[in-house]
Amino acid sequence: MSTPYKVAVLVGSLRQASINRKLALALAELAPPSLQLELVEIGELPLYNEDIDVSPAPEAYTRFREQVKAADALLFVTPEYNRSVPGVLKNAIDVGSRPYGQSVFGGKPGAVLSASPGAIGGFGANHHLRQSMVFLDVYMLQQPESYLGGAGKFFDAGGKLDAGIEGFLQKFIDAYAAWVERHVKG
């Protein structure tokens, strides 16, 4: 392939120094040449409200939908809040899936990596997100499953990625690249 597949990366944390944002940036650096990962910011999206989603829709809705629609594939990197996805990520999913019948997610290959300082690595968020993506017709990567516990230790004080987790991230992004190659509709 001559042009890399464009991957919309949605990070479920708004903090600039969040572990999940750092992991998303690390994945972008580790990605093979067949993938071009681009973070799609979700923090400025107004809470989804059908009453304001009229012509013209809010600029933030339109910009977000256009960015995701232009992507060939999706990658979610998220923490877990209360055994589910953070509200900001759920809101982005709601915005992108509306108006009904015009979802920007459908038919794209996707994957989720969840990370948490806790022991179970965002297992609940990971699976709730997968449930939503099944409904939205996103082809989610099955293996390797990616629930990264103890994520507070992945980066040193200077922001350098720990070599132990780097190997897993490389395996994950390589498997995802193969998944995208197989599932992008041409």
C-alpha positions as CSV (number, residue, x, y, z in Angstrom):
1,M,0.0,0.0,0.0
2,S,1.4,3.4,-0.9
3,T,-0.7,5.6,1.4
4,P,-1.0,4.7,5.0
5,Y,-4.4,4.0,6.5
6,K,-5.6,7.0,8.5
7,V,-6.6,6.0,12.1
8,A,-8.7,8.3,14.2
9,V,-7.5,7.9,17.8
10,L,-10.0,8.8,20.5
11,V,-8.5,9.2,24.0
12,G,-11.0,8.8,26.9
13,S,-9.1,11.2,29.2
14,L,-9.0,15.0,28.8
15,R,-5.9,15.5,30.9
16,Q,-2.9,16.6,28.8
17,A,-0.6,14.5,30.9
18,S,-2.9,11.5,31.2
19,I,-1.5,8.0,31.0
20,N,-3.9,7.1,28.2
21,R,-2.9,10.2,26.1
22,K,0.8,9.2,26.6
23,L,0.0,5.6,25.6
24,A,-1.8,6.9,22.5
25,L,1.2,9.0,21.5
26,A,3.5,6.0,22.1
27,L,1.4,3.9,19.9
28,A,1.6,6.5,17.2
29,E,5.4,6.4,17.4
30,L,5.4,2.5,17.3
31,A,3.0,2.2,14.5
32,P,4.2,0.6,11.3
33,P,4.4,2.8,8.1
34,S,1.0,1.3,7.0
35,L,-0.8,3.3,9.7
36,Q,-1.0,7.1,10.4
37,L,-2.5,7.7,13.8
38,E,-4.1,11.1,14.5
39,L,-5.6,12.1,17.8
40,V,-9.1,13.4,17.5
41,E,-9.9,15.8,20.3
42,I,-13.2,15.2,22.1
43,G,-13.1,17.7,25.0
44,E,-14.8,20.6,23.2
45,L,-17.9,18.5,22.2
46,P,-21.1,19.8,23.8
47,L,-23.1,17.1,25.5
48,Y,-25.1,15.4,22.9
49,N,-28.6,17.0,22.6
50,E,-30.8,16.3,19.7
51,D,-32.4,19.7,20.1
52,I,-29.1,21.4,19.1
53,D,-28.2,18.9,16.4
54,V,-30.1,20.7,13.7
55,S,-28.9,22.4,10.6
56,P,-26.5,23.9,11.2
57,A,-25.2,21.5,13.8
58,P,-22.7,22.9,16.4
59,E,-19.3,23.4,14.8
60,A,-17.7,21.0,17.2
61,Y,-20.1,18.2,16.2
62,T,-19.4,18.9,12.5
63,R,-15.6,19.0,12.9
64,F,-15.6,15.8,15.0
65,R,-17.8,13.9,12.6
66,E,-15.8,15.0,9.5
67,Q,-12.5,13.9,11.2
68,V,-13.8,10.5,12.1
69,K,-15.6,10.0,8.8
70,A,-12.4,10.7,6.9
71,A,-10.5,8.0,8.9
72,D,-10.1,4.5,7.6
73,A,-10.0,3.0,11.1
74,L,-10.6,3.7,14.8
75,L,-8.5,3.3,17.9
76,F,-9.8,3.9,21.4
77,V,-7.3,4.4,24.3
78,T,-9.2,4.9,27.5
79,P,-9.2,4.7,31.3
80,E,-12.1,3.3,33.2
81,Y,-14.4,5.4,35.3
82,N,-16.8,3.5,37.6
83,R,-16.4,0.2,35.6
84,S,-17.3,1.9,32.3
85,V,-16.1,4.4,29.7
86,P,-15.5,8.0,30.8
87,G,-18.5,10.3,30.1
88,V,-16.5,12.4,27.6
89,L,-15.8,9.3,25.5
90,K,-19.4,8.1,25.6
91,N,-20.5,11.6,24.6
92,A,-18.1,11.5,21.6
93,I,-19.6,8.1,20.6
94,D,-23.1,9.6,20.8
95,V,-22.2,12.6,18.7
96,G,-20.5,10.4,16.1
97,S,-23.4,8.0,15.9
98,R,-26.0,10.7,15.2
99,P,-28.2,11.7,13.5
100,Y,-29.7,8.2,13.4
101,G,-28.6,6.4,10.3
102,Q,-25.6,8.6,9.7
103,S,-23.0,7.2,12.0
104,V,-19.4,8.0,11.1
105,F,-18.2,4.8,12.8
106,G,-19.9,2.0,10.8
107,G,-17.9,-0.4,8.7
108,K,-14.5,0.6,10.1
109,P,-12.0,-1.7,11.8
110,G,-11.3,-0.7,15.4
111,A,-9.5,-1.6,18.6
112,V,-9.5,-0.6,22.2
113,L,-6.6,-0.4,24.7
114,S,-7.6,0.4,28.2
115,A,-5.2,1.4,30.9
116,S,-5.5,2.1,34.6
117,P,-3.2,2.4,37.6
118,G,-5.5,-0.2,39.2
119,A,-5.0,-4.0,38.9
120,I,-7.7,-4.8,36.3
121,G,-6.5,-2.3,33.7
122,G,-9.9,-0.9,32.7
123,F,-11.5,-4.2,31.9
124,G,-15.1,-2.8,32.4
125,A,-14.5,0.2,30.2
126,N,-12.9,-2.0,27.5
127,H,-15.9,-4.3,27.4
128,H,-18.5,-1.6,27.6
129,L,-16.8,0.1,24.6
130,R,-16.8,-3.1,22.7
131,Q,-20.6,-3.5,23.3
132,S,-21.2,-0.1,21.8
133,M,-19.0,-0.7,18.8
134,V,-20.8,-4.0,18.0
135,F,-24.0,-2.0,17.8
136,L,-22.3,0.7,15.6
137,D,-20.9,-1.9,13.2
138,V,-17.3,-1.5,14.0
139,Y,-15.1,-4.5,13.5
140,M,-13.2,-4.7,16.8
141,L,-9.8,-6.4,17.1
142,Q,-10.2,-9.5,19.3
143,Q,-6.5,-10.4,20.1
144,P,-4.4,-9.3,21.8
145,E,-6.8,-8.1,24.4
146,S,-5.4,-4.9,26.0
147,Y,-6.2,-4.2,29.7
148,L,-3.1,-2.6,31.1
149,G,-3.1,-2.5,34.9
150,G,-0.4,-0.7,36.9
151,A,-0.3,1.9,34.2
152,G,1.1,4.5,36.6
153,K,4.5,2.8,36.3
154,F,4.7,2.8,32.4
155,F,6.6,6.1,32.1
156,D,9.6,7.4,34.1
157,A,9.8,11.0,35.4
158,G,11.1,12.2,32.1
159,G,8.2,10.6,30.2
160,K,10.2,7.8,28.7
161,L,8.2,4.6,28.1
162,D,9.2,1.5,30.1
163,A,10.8,-1.1,27.9
164,G,8.6,-3.9,29.4
165,I,5.3,-2.3,28.2
166,E,6.9,-1.1,25.0
167,G,7.1,-4.7,23.8
168,F,3.4,-5.3,24.5
169,L,2.4,-2.1,22.8
170,Q,4.5,-3.1,19.7
171,K,2.7,-6.4,19.6
172,F,-0.7,-4.7,19.9
173,I,-0.1,-2.1,17.2
174,D,1.3,-4.6,14.8
175,A,-1.7,-6.9,15.3
176,Y,-3.9,-3.9,14.8
177,A,-2.2,-2.9,11.6
178,A,-2.8,-6.4,10.2
179,W,-6.5,-6.1,11.4
180,V,-6.9,-2.8,9.6
181,E,-5.3,-4.2,6.4
182,R,-7.8,-7.1,6.4
183,H,-10.9,-5.0,7.2
184,V,-10.7,-1.6,5.5
185,K,-13.3,-1.5,2.8
186,G,-11.6,-0.4,-0.4
